Amino acid sequence: ALQSRVAVLTFFSAVFGPIVGGAIGIIGHALGDALFYGSVWWSWVFPDGLFGVIVGLFAAKYAIKEGGFTGKKIVLFNVVQVIANAVSWILLAPVLDILIYAEPANKVFLQGVLAFVGNAVVAGVLGSLLAYAYSKIGAKSSSLSKED
């Protein structure tokens, strides 16, 4: 299922950096699992945290806060989020599923690929739109100057 929370995680990671991104990924996913499913699936919580860290590592390069999130910055944002999604969902989540829960490899790698595709699309479309809108609005609203 496509989840809009991925766009929110991508956006906050890209704006506020790896520590905030990692924390939001871990806390958000753990709380979501606990509230909606009654238990936490840790093998999918940590990949969300890793995703937030990877996207956040490049926060300064996206220039979202400065109002410069256009063209090449949007391309960089999407290249990074696709790589971060691939590492998190095609690699880390399935391996943790196997190590922690002894899940069958063919099942978890298929789930990982499906999660990767869905998350990359949501982060690419909604995450880019959030970042672009904030870059245009947030940069202007934070550049207020005192009147004489």
C-alpha positions in Angstrom: 0.0 0.0 0.0 1.2 3.5 -0.8 1.8 5.5 2.3 1.9 9.3 2.4 4.0 9.2 5.6 6.9 8.3 3.4 6.7 11.8 1.8 6.6 13.4 5.2 9.7 11.5 6.4 11.5 12.3 3.2 10.6 16.0 3.5 11.7 16.4 7.1 14.9 14.5 6.5 15.7 16.7 3.5 15.0 19.9 5.4 16.4 19.1 8.9 19.1 16.6 8.3 20.1 13.1 9.3 19.5 13.1 13.0 16.0 14.4 12.7 15.4 12.1 9.7 16.6 9.0 11.5 14.7 9.9 14.7 11.4 10.6 12.7 11.9 7.4 10.7 12.4 5.2 13.8 9.9 6.8 16.2 7.3 7.4 13.5 7.4 3.8 12.2 7.5 2.2 15.7 4.5 4.3 16.9 2.6 3.6 13.7 3.1 -0.1 14.0 2.2 -0.1 17.7 -0.9 1.9 17.2 -2.2 0.3 14.0 -1.0 -3.3 14.3 -0.5 -3.8 18.1 3.1 -4.7 17.8 6.3 -3.3 16.3 7.9 -4.9 13.3 11.5 -3.9 14.1 13.0 -5.2 10.9 11.0 -2.5 9.1 11.5 0.2 11.7 15.2 0.4 11.4 15.2 0.7 7.6 12.9 3.7 7.9 15.4 5.3 10.2 18.3 4.5 7.8 16.3 6.0 5.0 15.8 9.2 7.0 19.6 9.4 7.8 20.7 8.8 4.2 18.3 11.5 2.8 19.2 13.8 5.6 22.9 13.6 4.9 22.4 15.6 1.8 20.1 18.2 3.4 22.4 21.2 2.8 22.8 20.2 -0.9 19.1 20.3 -1.6 18.9 24.1 -0.7 15.3 23.7 0.4 15.5 26.2 3.3 17.3 28.7 1.1 14.6 28.6 -1.6 16.8 27.0 -4.2 15.1 23.7 -4.6 14.8 23.6 -8.4 16.3 21.7 -11.4 19.4 19.9 -10.4 18.6 20.0 -6.7 15.3 18.2 -7.3 17.1 15.6 -9.4 19.7 15.1 -6.6 16.9 14.8 -4.1 15.3 12.0 -6.1 18.5 10.2 -6.9 19.3 10.1 -3.2 15.8 9.1 -2.1 15.8 6.2 -4.7 19.2 5.0 -3.5 18.1 5.3 0.2 14.9 3.4 -0.5 16.8 0.7 -2.3 19.3 0.2 0.5 16.6 0.3 3.1 13.9 -1.9 1.5 15.7 -4.2 -1.0 18.7 -4.8 1.3 18.2 -4.0 5.0 14.6 -4.8 5.7 14.7 -8.3 4.1 18.0 -9.2 5.8 16.6 -8.1 9.2 13.3 -10.1 8.5 15.4 -13.2 8.0 17.8 -12.6 11.0 15.2 -11.4 13.5 12.0 -13.3 12.5 13.4 -16.2 10.4 11.1 -15.2 7.5 11.6 -17.0 4.2 14.0 -15.2 1.9 11.9 -15.3 -1.3 8.9 -13.7 0.6 10.8 -10.9 2.3 12.9 -9.9 -0.7 9.7 -9.6 -2.8 8.1 -7.5 0.0 11.2 -5.4 0.0 11.1 -4.7 -3.7 7.4 -3.8 -3.5 8.0 -1.5 -0.6 10.9 0.1 -2.5 8.8 0.8 -5.6 5.9 2.2 -3.6 8.1 4.3 -1.3 10.2 5.7 -4.2 7.1 6.8 -6.1 5.5 8.4 -3.0 8.8 10.1 -2.0 9.5 11.2 -5.5 6.1 12.7 -6.2 4.7 13.9 -2.9 8.1 14.4 -1.2 9.3 16.6 -4.1 6.1 18.6 -4.1 6.4 19.2 -0.3 10.0 20.2 -0.6 9.3 22.5 -3.6 6.4 24.2 -1.9 8.3 24.7 1.3 11.3 26.0 -0.6 9.1 28.6 -2.3 7.0 29.6 0.8 9.3 28.8 3.7 12.3 30.7 2.2 10.2 33.8 1.8 8.5 33.7 5.1 11.8 33.2 7.0 13.5 36.1 5.3 11.5 38.8 7.0 13.3 42.0 7.9 12.5 44.5 10.6 10.8 47.7 9.4 12.3 51.0 10.4 
